[in-house]
């Protein structure tokens, strides 16, 4: 009995809660030095004392041979985006230390204090070293003019719709001028917005991606141009009707790789890798990738292959794509998430962040010669030692028989076969999102291990419309939101009930963004769920299209404008069937959400309130489409757990469905 009591006490101490999960340290980047000897990585920790609610990020440095691993930057201001100089002797990073704006800093790897390179009027964003290490190119959004600053002070700062401050390319010289300043030169100007750029190997040219303005709505129509590194005329090199992006020069500078959707303007369409002569000419399309939605990472040193990162079912993997048109080859295992991959100059080593459901993210190095993977860090060692509720991949057939649907099932803590448990159905955003093998005890608005500790099973389905399963599957929900995907999701719920894992009378449902949309649609279609949480959910396609910052999004998915397809928009909107809702529903929204304006949540909340449905709405100030402040992330997790427990516990305080 004493041993049993001690074991019970030990387990109680290790139970996951949203508060415990907030101690998780976020690993946000891993950059391999060109010589392959060091890795700079960033760790973000939540700061929640007193009036603080932020993530403090600092740079750490590790040797690839395991001989060294230490914190490299310090202070109460975050230091992010580390990049090694071409000779691997210096590290550049961005920080607001010593300034009220994010600026460029450099730090010698052999010691010394960091030096601030820029003192710009706006935040420095993306940056990259020149091949000779003498300059750094960066992007910055145009600051307010003197006249605009004066107007703001005098309260005459009216805003005209669809006017934007665009980002452009600058360079800063690492050699100081006679005044002791690092000279800054602007390379681009005009009515376009730069989103990405890359140096040519000889340092004479930059290729860059641009769209007509800074609106996210123009993301699908980007082009690629060139500009001389010492300034000069801009030359457009790729200009399809759809998106052209992610340019990278070959090591010899003769070719430019990029991805493109061709002339198809789509939010969910297929992209291909192309290579085009750097001097201009006819592009060559390479072999298609599995999912048609990827990131180009690097060329191989010999110029024969291009490394890309892409979702593969519930995993994230790295492929090697031959430049001669042959099929891509997966170079990482498909057993988890291999992200943030960077390569040495010789491309004989790759650093990445690896994680899976029960293993927290850490930095690893893959030797591309013998394909051996080595663990470099132990960032959340204390988390790794704790017990985790098991997560496994399950699958089922779609109701119409067209697809095999996959989902991740996290079992309740101390799961016992033969007993049934309440369920949290968790639906991803997108709709072209995907649930992957991410670590399940990381701090999140979906505290998965906390749900499991409370006795819930958690099902995270990837219905039609998800990424990671090919282009056809990703586009299978066009003109069909809330119907075919609904059937896919509910078939998964029926499976875990039929398998004897879940009790049919204790179901909860939650989701954010498109997941919030699906949650709102589900509660109009069925009363099987005892509680719901709609997070930043689209509830009315008509009003959403007229107020969101991506007005082209719904017309793309539904094949026309709302005034031409009003009945279709209404059919696929929860607000037009809201009178069917009986489920107690918690509505959560950010007050600064431009993607899904807070009015979407307010429409649902007010309707449920008028209908007499149990509901509550919680809004978060300063919050865009996703919460960024740790106190808010914690509050959301605790609120959702409390809301679900309220409707799933009997008088004895135990989960009613457990039998």
N, C-alpha and C positions, 0 to 999 in steps of 0.2 A: 504493500500500500504506500509506504514511504517513497519507494522508487517511482511509483506511478504519479504521486503528487509532485515529486521533483521534476519528472518528465513533463507533466502538464504545465508547471510553472515555467520551465525552460521554453516550452513552445509558446506560452503566452507572451514571454518577453520578445519573442522573435516574430510575432504576428505583424504583418504588414498593415500600415495605415497610410492614408494620404500624407499625414505629417511626417511619418518615417520616410516615405518615398521622396519627400521634398529635399532630403539630405543628399540625394543623388547628385554626383558631379558630372556635368555634361561635357563630353569630349566632342569638340566641334570642328577640328581640322587636324590633319597630319601631313606635313610637307617634308619630302625627302630632299636632302641637299644634292646638288649636281654631282658631287664626288661620291655620293652614296654612303657617307660615313656618319651622318647625323640626321635626326628627324626633329623638326620643330612641331609641337602640337599644342593646342589650346585647351584649357580646362576652365569651365564656367561653374561657379558655385553660387547658390542663392544667398543673398544678403537681406535679412528680414527683421533686423533689430530696429526698434524705435520707428522713425519715420522712413526707414529704408525699405524698398521693395524692388530689388533689381538683381540681375545676374552679373557678378564680377568675373571677368575673363582675364586670364594671364597665360603667358607663353611658357612652356616647358621645353627642355632640350634633352634628347636621349641619343646615345651612340648606338648605331645599328649592331655593333658587336656585343652590346649589353654591358659595357664597361662604365657607363655613366647615364644617369637619369636624374635631372634636377629642375627646379623652378628657375626660369630665366628672367622674367620680369616681375616687378612687385609694385605695390602702391594701391591707392584707393580708386584709381581710374583704370578701366579695362584696356588691355593691349591685345589686339586681334590681328588676323590676316597675316601671319608670318610668311615671308618669302626670302629665300637665300639669294645672295648675289651669285653671278655666274661662276666666280672663283671659289665659292663656298666659304668665304672669309667674313662676310657681313650678313646681317639679318635686318630686313626692313619690316616694319609693321605699322599699323594705324592705331592711334590713341588720341584721346582728348586731354591727356596730361599736359599741363602748362597752357591750356587753351580752352575756349568754350566751344570749339569745333574739332572734329576729328581730323587730325593732320598726320602726315608721313613722318616716321622716325627711323633712324638706322642705329644699329648697335654692333660693335665689333665682337666676333665670337671669342676672341682671346681675352676679353675683359674690357672694362671701362664703362662710362655712362652713355646712355642713349642720347642721340642728338636729334633735335627736331629739324626736319628739312624744309617743311612748308609752313606758311602762315597765311593761308587762304581765307577768304571771307565766307566760304561755305565748306561743308564736309568733303574731305577727300574720300572717294569711293573705291572703285577697282584700281589696281595698280600693277605694274610689271617692270622688272629690271630690263634695261637694254642689254643686248648680247655682250657688249664690251664692259658692262658694269659701271659706265660713267654717268648714266642718266637713269631716271625712273619716269615712265609715263604713267599718268593717272587720269581718271575721269572725275569731274566735279560738275554739279548742277549750277547753272548760272545764278549768281547771287542777286540780291535786290540792287537796283541802281540807286544812286543818291536821291533821285526824284521819288522813287518808290519808298525808300526809307523815310523820307520827309513826309510823304502822304500817310504812311502808317502811323507816325508820331502824331500827326494832326487829325487822325481818325477820318481820313479821306481814302482809305484803302479798300474801295469797292472792288469786287472781283467779277470779271467777265467770264462767262462759261467758256470752256474749251480753250483757255489760254494757259500755257504751260511754261515752266522754267525747264529747259532742256539741259542734259548733261553733255559735255564736250571733253575732248582730249587735250591734255597739257603734258609738258615734260619739265622735270626739275633736274638741274645739273648738280652733281655731287661735289663739284669744285666750286668753291666760293668766289665771288667777284671781289672787286676792290673795296666794297662796302661791307664785306664779311657776310653777304647774303648768298643763298643758293638761287641762281637765276631760274625763273620759271618762264616757259614759253607756251603760248596757246597754239595748238595745231589745227583745230577745227572750229568752225563757227557756222551759224546759219539756222534755218528752220528745220532742224532734225535733231533727234535725240540718240546719243550713242549708248549702247547697252553692253558692248563687249569689244575687245581689241586684242591684237597679238602682234609681236615684233617679227620682222623678217630676220633670218639668221645673220645677215650682214649688217643689221641695224640701220639700214637706209630707209625702210618703209614700215608703216603699220597698216595692217588690214583691220577694218573695224565694222561692226554691225550697227545699223541705225534704222530707226523708224521715224515716222513723220512727226511725232511728238512724244512726250513722256507718258501719255495715257496707256495703261495696260491694255486697253481695247485695241491698240494698234500692234500688239505683240505678234499677231499672226501674219503681218505683212512686212517684215523686216528685210532689208537688203544688205549687201556687203560692198564696201568701197575700200580704196587705198588712199593713203596720204603720206607724203614724204616726211621722214622723221625730223627734218629741219624746217618744216612747214612748206606749204605750197598748194597747188591745185588738187582737189579731191577727184579721184577717178572711180566711177562705179564699175565693179567687176562682175557682180552677180545681182540680178534684179528680176526675179520671178514674181508672179502675183502673190504667191504664198510666202511662208517664212523661210528666209535664208539666214543661217546663223552658225555660231561656234567655229569660226575659222582658225586653222592652224597650218603654219608653213611646214613643209618637209625639211629635214635637216640640211639639204643642199640648197634650199630656197627656190627650187624650180617649180614646186607644186604647192597649191593651197587646198587643204581638205576642209570641208564644211558639210553641214547637213541642210537639207532642203525638202520642203513639201511640194516643190514644183509650182505649178500654177493653181494648185488647190488651196484655197483659204479655208482652214478648218481648225477647230479647237481640239479635235480628237483624231485627226488624220494621220497617215503614215509619213514619216520622214525617211530619207535615204542619205547615205554618205556619198558625197561626190568629191572628185579631185579635178582641179582646173589648173592650167598653166598659170604661174604667178604673174606672168606678163599679160595675161588675158587670152581667151580662146574658147574652145569648146569643152565643156565639162564632161567627165566620164562618171557614170553611175556605178557604184560598187555593189557587191552582193547585198541583198536585203538582210536586215537584222531580224531577230526573232519577234520583237515587239514593235519595231518601227518607231520607238520613242526612247531616245538615248542621249548620252553626252559623250562627245569626242574628248578624250583625255590627252593623248600624246601620239606622236609618230614613234616608231622604233628607230634606233640610231642608224640603222642601215637603210631606212626609208622604204622598207618592203611591207611593213604592216602599220596599221592604225589601231590603237587601243581605245576601246569604248566601254562605257558603263551602262548597264540596262537592267530593268526589272525582268526577272524570270520566275513566273508564278509568285510565290511568297518570298523570294530571295532577291538580292541585288548582286549581280555578278559582273566580271570584267571579261571582255572578249578581245581577241586579236583578229582584226579584219584585214586580210591581204589587200594591198593596193593594186594587185593585178586582176581583181575581180573574183577571186575564189571565195568560197563560203567562209564565214567567221568561225573561229574556234574559241570555245570557252576556256579561259586559263585559270579561273578560280573554281573551287568546288561550288556546287549549288546547294549548300547546306546552311545558309544564313545570309547576313548582310555584309558585303564587302564594299565599303563606301569610301569617298574622299581619297581615291587612289592617286598617287603621284609617283614619278619615276626618276631614277638617276639619269644623268646625261647619256650614259652608255646603255640605258634601258636594260641593264642586267639585274636590277632590283626594283621592286615596287613596294612602297609603303601604303598602308590603308588602315581604316578602322573596321574591325570585325566585331560582330555581335550576333547573338541569336536569342531565342526567347528566354533562356535561363542563364545566359552568360552576358554580363555587362560589356559595353563597348570598350575595346582596348586597341592600342596601336600594334600592328603586326608588320613584318617585312616578309615579302615573298621573293625568294631567289628564282629568277626566271630561267636560270640554267638547269637547276636540279628540281625546281618547283617545290622546294621545301619552305614551309611557313613557320616563322619564328615570332613568338609573343614578346613584345618589347616593354609594355607597361602593365601596371596593376592599379588603374585609376580608382576603381570602386571595389577594392579588395574586401572591405567589410560587408558590402552587399553580396558579393559572390559566395561568402561563407554561410549565408543564411539559407534556410529551406525555401524553395520556390514551388508553388503549385505547378503541376505539369501542364505544358502546352503541346498539343499535337495537331498535325494537319489531317483534316478529314475531307471527304468529298461526297457529293450526292448528284443525282441526275436532275436536271431542270424539269419543271412540270411539263413543258412542251417537248421534251426529249432532245432538244437541239444541242445542249451543252452539258459537260461535266463541270459542276460548280465546286470550288474549293473554299475552305474556311479554316480558321485557326480556332481550336477549342481549348480554352484554359479551364482545367478542372478545379473544383473547389479544393481548398486546403484540406488535407486528411480525407480525401475522397475514398469512399467505400463502395465497391461494386454491389449492386443490389439495392442501394438507397437512391432515391431521386432528390434532386436539388433545384432550387430556383435558378432562373436564367437571366443574365443580362445580355440582350442582343445589342451588339455595338456595330454601327454602320459607318463606313468611311465616307470621307468627302470626295469631291471631284466634280462630276461623277467618275472621272478617269483616275481616281486614286486607287490604292491597293493596300490591303493589310499585309504586312511582311513580318519576317522573323525578328523584329526589333525586340530589344530587352523588355520584359514585361514588368519589371519593378522600377523603371525610370519614372521620374516625376512627370505627371501628365494630367490633363483634364479627364482622362479615362484611367483611373488608378486600378489597373488590371489585377495586380496582386492583392490590393486592398479589397476588391470585390471578392476575390477567391478566399481571402481570410475571413470575410463575412459569411462565407458559405455559399456563394454564387458560382455557378458555371458561367463562363463568358464565351459567347460565340461571335466571331468576327468574320463574316462572309465576304467573299469577293464575287458579287453577282455580275451579270452581263453589264458592260460599260466600264469595268475595271481595267486598269493597265496590267501588264505582265503576262497576258494570255494571247497576244496577237492583235492585229488591227481589226479583224472582223469582229472579235469578241468585244473590243473596246468601243466599237461603233454600233453594237447590237441593240443599244437602248435609244437610238435616235428615233424621235417621234414616239417614244414609248416610256418616258420616265414614269415611275410609279405603278407600272403594270407588269411587264416581263421581269424587271428587276425585283419587284415585290414578290412575284411568284418564286423566283430563285431564292430569295431570302427566307421566305416562309417555308419552303421545302427543306431548308437547312434546319429550321426550328423543329419541324415535324420529325426530322431524322434523329436529332438528339433526344426527343421525347420517345420515339419508337425504340431507340437503343437503350432505353431505361436509365438515362442519365439525368434527364430534366423532368420535373413535375409540370404537367400541362396547365396547372392553375396558378403558377407563380412566375409569370413572365414579365420582364421589364425590357424596355427598349430605349436606346439613346443614340445620338449621332450629332455631328457638328457639320455645318455648311450643307453640302449635299446629303450628308448623313442626317442632318436636321430636317432637310426636305423630306427624305424617305420616312423619318420618324413621324412627321406630321401627316404624311399620306397614309402610313400604316394605321394610325389611330382613327382615320376616317373610314377605313375599310374593315376593321375588325375590333372587337372588344375583348380579345383574348388576353391583352396585356393589362397588368394590374397597375402599372405606373410607367410614365414616359418622361424623358427630358429632351427638349428640342433646343439644340445649341446653334445659334447664328443660322437658323434654318430659313430656306426659301419657302414661303408658304403661299405665295400668290405670284405666278409667273408674269401676269400682266403688269402689276405694280412694280415687281422686281425689275423687269426689263426697262421700265421708265425711270428708275431711280439708281440703279447700280452703276459702278464705274466700268462695267463690261457689257454695254448694251447690245453688242453683236453676239453674245454668248448663246442666249436662248434662241434667237432666230437661226443660228447655225444648227443647233440640235433639233429644232422643230420645223425647219425648211421654210421659213417665211416670217414676216412681221406680224406683230400681235393684231394689227387692224385687219389683216387678211386671214388670220387663223385664230380669231378670238375664241371660238368654240373649243378648239384644240387646246389652247392655253388654259382655258377654264377647266376642261376635263382633267388636266394633269396638275391642277392646283388644289391643295388641301382646303383653302378657304371656301371653295365652291361646294364642298361636301362636309363642311365643319359641323353641321347640325347632327351628323352621325356620331360625333365623338362623345364617349363616356369615360375615357381613361383619364385619371388624375395626371395632369401634365405640368411639369416645371419648364418654364421658358427662360433661357439665358441668352444675353446678347451684349456685345460691346457697343458703347455709345459712339465710338469713332469709326464704326465699321462702314467703309465705303463699298466693299465687295457685296455684302448682303446688308443693306441699311437696316437700322434698328426698327424701322417701321414694319418690316416683315414679321418680327417677333411680336410687336405691339398689336398687329392685326389679329394674330392667333390668340394672344392673351385676352384681348378685349372681347373677342367672339366667345371664347370658352367661359369667360366670366359672365357674360350675358346669358349664356345657355345654362348656367348653373353647374358647370363642370368644375371639380376641384382643380385649382390652378394657382400658380404663383409665378411672377416674373421678376427676375433679378438682372439689373443692368450694371455694367462695369465702366466707370469713367476712364478716359484716356485710352481705351482699348479698341484696337482695330479688329480685323477679321478673326484673329486668334489672340488669346491673352498672352501678354509678355511679362507681366509682373508676377513674381513668385507668390506673393500673398493672394493674388486673384486666382492663380492656378490651384493653390491649396484650397481656397474657399470653394471653388467649383467642384473639386473632387469630393470634399466633405459634404457639400450640399447634395450632390447626386447620390452618394451613399446613403445619407439620411433620408432623402426622398424615397428611394427604393425600399429601404428598411421600413419606413412608415407604413407602406402598403403590403409588406410581405411578412410582418411579424405579428404573432398572436399576443395574447395577454401575458404569456410567460416570457416574452421578449425574444423567443427563439424564432428562427425562420419557419414560417407556417408550412412551407412546402416540404421540408425535410422529414422523411418518414422512415 
